[in-house]
């Protein structure tokens, strides 16, 4: 199952991606460490138009 991840930077840029359920857990954890001022949201609001997260394979277990 895929998930929707939204990354909202404190400076205003927002990015929405599709990511696998397993990868979403790891990616969210890493992003919270790397980007403490960003708002990271993971949910089930997946649409056909969402691009896959760049380098998706890096986040797969």
N, C-alpha and C positions, 0 to 999 in steps of 0.2 A: 504494500500500500504506500502511496506517495503522500507527502505532507507539503504544506505551504509554509515557507519561512519568509518572514519580513524582517529586513534589517533597516532600521531608521537611525541614521547618524545624527548626533547632536547638532551638526551644522546644517541639517535640513535634507540631505539626500536620502532617498528611500529606495530600496531594492526588494523586489518580490521574486521568489524562485520556487521551483518544485524540487523536492529532495526525497529520497526514500525514507521510510520510517526509521530504519536503523541508523542511517547517516544523519538524520535530523538531530538525534540525541547527541552525537559526538560534535557535530558542527555547532549546535547551540552552546554547548559547554565551552568549546574553544573560543567562540566569538565573545561570550560573556567575559572571558579572561582577557582577551586581546582588546576589546572595545568596551571598557566599563561605562562609557557615557552613552553608548548606543542602546536603543530599545530593540530587543530581539523577541519576535513572536513566532511561535510554531502552532499551526492549527490545521484543521481538515478542509479549509476553504480552497481546495485545489481546482483550478480551471484548466481547460485545454490550452489556453494561450500562455500559461506560465512557462518560462524557459527553465531548463534544468540548471541547477546551481553550477557555476564554473568548477571544473576539476572535481566533479561529483565522486569519482572513484577514490579520491584521497580520503573521503569521509566514511567509506564503507568498512565495516568490521572485517 
